[in-house]
Amino acid sequence: MEYIENTPLLQHPLENLDMDRLMSEKLGDFGRYQKWVYFLVCLPAALTAGSTLASVFTADSPIHRCQVPGCDSPIIPNYEDAYYFGFGNFSIPASSSGGLAMDSCLRFQNADNSSCERKEFSNLTEKCEEHVFSRKDMRKTLATEFNLVCGEEWKLPLSQSVFFAGVLVGAALFGPLGDVWGRKNMFLVGLLEMSVCGIAAAFSTNFVMFTILQFFTAMGQVGSSRLCLC
């Protein structure tokens, strides 16, 4: 028998297998029901992107200045009031960056916090605990809700790191647990965890509470997205 070079001696039994034809014969065509089920399964995976990209907006730190007692409204302080009413000229020092910008973390000491007269302010500066944020770009962020400015900025990237730590843990746990308890069951668990913790995070009363809820939100997010397509 003549041997042909580069011709395999044995042929794999599945080499010429037509998977589309096999699935069509055994399971039927990809009809309306299959398309609807596929859409419902892909929908949670698409929506989980919102949880991942939310930090682009929630971790933003708007421009801010110290709140000036006696000058700012105690009910609804407005960042631009310092320019409109002119008290920023004598109550807040200029920024070290120059220009017309005000310092973000210092204000001049006021002998009478109930008055907004120039003569009541000295040339001595002090750090402030209450800040007024500009609302031109973002109305509410982590920085505005939990006052994460003037030495507390490091907490903003920390919250993102904790979120992706939850992604790491969820990716490692949900796959094996799906094999043990069923992928549908763990998919529903991940979806419930993401929904409950994500909504609860919006009502967090402090930064620690928000960060913990973000961790579990990330776990459910990556778990549901992995199991719905695997």
C-alpha positions in Angstrom: 0.0 0.0 0.0 1.4 3.4 -1.0 1.9 5.8 1.8 1.0 9.4 1.2 3.1 11.9 3.0 1.4 14.3 5.5 -1.7 12.1 5.6 -2.8 11.1 9.1 -3.0 7.4 9.8 -6.0 7.7 12.0 -8.9 10.2 11.5 -10.6 11.7 14.6 -14.3 10.5 14.7 -15.5 14.1 15.4 -13.5 15.8 12.8 -16.3 16.2 10.3 -19.1 16.6 12.8 -21.6 19.3 12.0 -22.6 20.7 15.3 -25.3 23.0 13.9 -26.9 20.1 12.1 -26.7 17.8 15.1 -28.3 20.4 17.4 -31.0 21.1 14.9 -31.9 17.4 14.6 -31.8 16.7 18.3 -33.0 20.0 19.8 -34.8 21.7 17.0 -34.1 25.0 15.3 -33.1 28.3 17.1 -36.7 29.5 17.2 -38.6 32.3 18.9 -38.6 30.6 22.3 -34.8 30.0 22.2 -34.2 33.6 21.2 -36.4 34.9 24.1 -34.6 32.7 26.6 -31.2 33.8 25.3 -32.2 37.4 25.5 -33.4 37.0 29.2 -30.2 35.3 30.1 -28.0 37.9 28.5 -29.9 40.8 30.0 -28.5 40.5 33.5 -25.0 40.2 32.1 -25.4 43.4 30.2 -26.8 45.3 33.2 -24.0 44.2 35.4 -21.7 46.6 33.5 -23.5 49.4 35.3 -22.2 48.3 38.6 -18.7 48.1 37.3 -18.7 51.5 35.6 -20.6 53.3 38.4 -17.4 54.3 40.1 -16.6 56.6 37.2 -19.3 58.8 38.5 -19.7 58.0 42.2 -15.9 58.5 42.9 -15.8 61.9 41.3 -14.7 64.8 43.5 -16.3 68.1 42.6 -14.6 71.4 43.3 -15.3 72.6 46.8 -14.5 75.2 49.5 -15.0 75.6 53.2 -18.4 76.5 54.5 -18.3 79.9 56.1 -20.7 80.2 59.1 -22.6 83.5 59.0 -22.1 83.9 55.3 -23.3 80.6 53.8 -26.9 79.5 54.1 -27.2 77.0 56.9 -30.0 75.2 55.0 -28.8 75.0 51.3 -25.3 76.4 51.0 -24.2 77.1 47.4 -20.6 77.0 46.2 -21.1 80.0 43.9 -22.5 82.2 46.6 -18.9 83.1 47.7 -18.5 84.7 44.3 -22.0 86.2 43.9 -22.1 87.9 47.3 -18.4 88.6 47.4 -17.7 87.1 50.9 -15.1 84.7 49.4 -12.7 87.7 49.0 -12.3 88.1 52.8 -13.4 84.7 54.3 -11.4 82.2 52.2 -7.8 82.5 51.1 -6.8 82.2 47.5 -5.7 78.9 46.2 -2.0 78.2 45.9 -2.6 77.3 42.2 -3.2 81.0 41.6 -6.0 82.7 39.6 -9.4 83.4 41.1 -9.8 79.9 42.7 -10.4 79.7 46.4 -8.6 77.4 48.7 -10.4 74.0 49.1 -9.6 73.3 52.7 -8.8 76.5 54.6 -10.8 79.6 55.6 -10.0 82.7 57.6 -10.9 82.7 61.3 -14.1 84.6 62.2 -14.4 86.2 65.6 -18.2 86.1 65.3 -19.6 83.2 63.4 -23.0 84.8 63.2 -21.7 87.8 61.2 -20.5 88.1 57.6 -18.6 91.4 57.8 -15.1 91.8 56.5 -13.9 93.3 59.8 -14.8 90.1 61.7 -12.3 88.0 59.8 -8.6 87.8 60.6 -5.6 86.9 58.5 -5.2 83.6 60.4 -6.4 80.5 58.6 -8.0 77.3 60.0 -9.0 74.0 58.6 -12.7 73.3 58.2 -14.8 70.2 58.7 -17.8 71.2 56.6 -17.4 71.9 52.9 -19.6 73.3 50.1 -19.4 71.5 46.8 -20.1 72.7 43.3 -23.2 71.1 41.7 -22.5 72.1 38.2 -21.2 68.7 37.1 -22.4 66.2 39.8 -25.0 66.7 42.4 -24.0 63.8 44.7 -20.9 61.6 44.8 -19.1 59.7 47.5 -17.0 62.9 48.2 -20.0 65.1 48.8 -22.0 62.5 50.8 -19.2 61.4 53.1 -17.0 64.6 53.0 -14.1 62.7 51.4 -11.8 65.7 50.8 -8.9 67.5 52.5 -6.9 64.5 53.6 -9.7 61.9 53.1 -9.3 61.6 49.3 -7.5 58.2 49.6 -10.8 56.6 50.5 -12.2 57.1 47.0 -9.7 54.7 45.2 -10.0 52.4 48.3 -13.7 51.9 47.6 -12.9 50.9 44.0 -10.2 48.5 45.2 -12.6 46.8 47.6 -15.2 46.5 44.8 -12.7 44.7 42.5 -11.7 42.5 45.5 -15.3 41.4 45.6 -15.1 40.7 41.8 -12.1 38.5 42.5 -13.8 36.6 45.3 -17.0 36.2 43.4 -15.2 34.9 40.3 -13.5 32.3 42.4 -16.5 31.2 44.4 -19.5 31.2 42.1 -18.1 28.9 39.4 -17.4 25.9 41.8 -20.6 26.6 43.7 -22.5 26.5 40.5 -21.2 23.1 39.7 -22.2 21.8 43.2 -25.6 23.5 43.7 -26.6 24.1 40.1 -25.9 27.1 37.9 -29.5 28.3 37.8 -29.6 28.4 41.6 -26.3 30.2 42.0 -27.3 32.6 39.1 -30.4 33.6 41.1 -28.4 33.9 44.3 -25.9 36.2 42.5 -28.7 38.3 41.0 -30.4 38.7 44.4 -27.1 39.6 46.1 -26.3 42.2 43.5 -29.8 43.7 43.6 -30.2 43.8 47.4 -26.7 45.0 48.2 -26.6 47.5 45.3 -29.8 49.2 46.4 -28.8 49.1 50.1 -25.5 50.8 49.1 -27.4 53.8 47.8 -28.8 54.3 51.3 -25.5 53.9 53.1 -25.1 56.2 56.1 -21.3 56.1 56.2 -18.3 55.2 54.1 -17.6 51.8 55.8 -21.1 50.7 55.2 -21.0 51.7 51.6 -17.7 49.9 51.0 -18.8 46.6 52.5 -22.0 46.6 50.5 -20.0 47.4 47.4 -17.9 44.3 48.1 -20.9 42.0 48.1 -22.5 43.8 45.2 -19.4 43.0 43.1 -19.5 39.3 44.2 -23.1 39.0 43.0 -22.4 41.0 39.9 -19.5 38.8 38.6 -21.3 35.6 39.8 -24.5 36.3 37.9 -22.6 37.4 34.7 -20.4 34.3 34.7 -23.2 31.8 35.3 -25.7 33.2 32.9 -23.4 32.6 29.9 -21.6 29.5 31.0 
